[in-house]
Amino acid sequence: MPELPEVELVRRSLEKEVEGAAIEAVAFSDFVKKGHATSRKTLVKQELDAFSRNVEGATISKVGRRGKYLYFIMEKTGGIFHMISHLGMSGAFFVTDSIDGITDSNYRKHWQVALRLQDGRTLSYCDIRRFGEMLTIGRMSDFPPFSRMAVEYTHPDSLPDFIDRVRGPANRKKAIKAVIMDSTVIPGVGNIYASEALFAAGILPTRKAGNVSVKRLMSLHKAIAEVFDLSIESGGSTISDYRGVSGEKGSMQDRFHIYQKKSCSSCGGPVKTKTIATRNTFYCTKCQR
Ligand SMILES: [Zn+2]
């Protein structure tokens, strides 16, 4: 599942490809249309007509990211609005001459929303497992996940906010791993980077958040920032389905210290696994306390 670094890499590629491009027409896959015909709001979380009406004729003026969400600032006569996208488990964007030009056949088969650009290219959203989301909103604050989300890890307020929220009454009795995966505490940490950051900071994922000292929380915040930055530099992690806009894979998976490892990269001891917050967690009881 794409986490913050992978979404940031998609944003950077999309920025180069589509900023300034105008959208001429929208097409939806049969899967999306069928879902909507039975009022399930499949992938597109609003009426398809409304989505098309908003997006057609708009110009993409900026591609941004908030946590694991992408947002496109769209300009149209009469003002600006936002197109939001979450990649779910296996979403990917491609910019090609047409849908047929997507080289990876598995993604090509699973295109879901295709935006035809005025310059003749197509911006396609493909999703194999179909847990992604797209929708248009007016202001960013109209979207509840954004209004609740903590500031980005690069923001100067992120560290003090992080410490306050981890130790706050809502979280202090929960496992630290579950707490750092909550976007109201710090945005963008998913299952992989939670295991990696806790290992780097030497903190047991099962430890109660309220029992982690401020000093250790400072190390943990630093570890999250470092693991994000390293992953962005490495082109992200390609565990199963993540692809960049040109179909490229990342190499961060070769740099994991604990995630999906059998033995600890530091002491050589056995790596333990446990389900925390419904996801498999990897840790070393010797190096993490
Ligand atoms: Zn160890």
Boltz pocket constraint, residues with backbone or C-beta under 6 A from the ligand:
constraints:
  - pocket:
      binder: B
      contacts: [[A, 264], [A, 265], [A, 266], [A, 267], [A, 268], [A, 269], [A, 284], [A, 285], [A, 286], [A, 287], [A, 288]]
      max_distance: 6.0
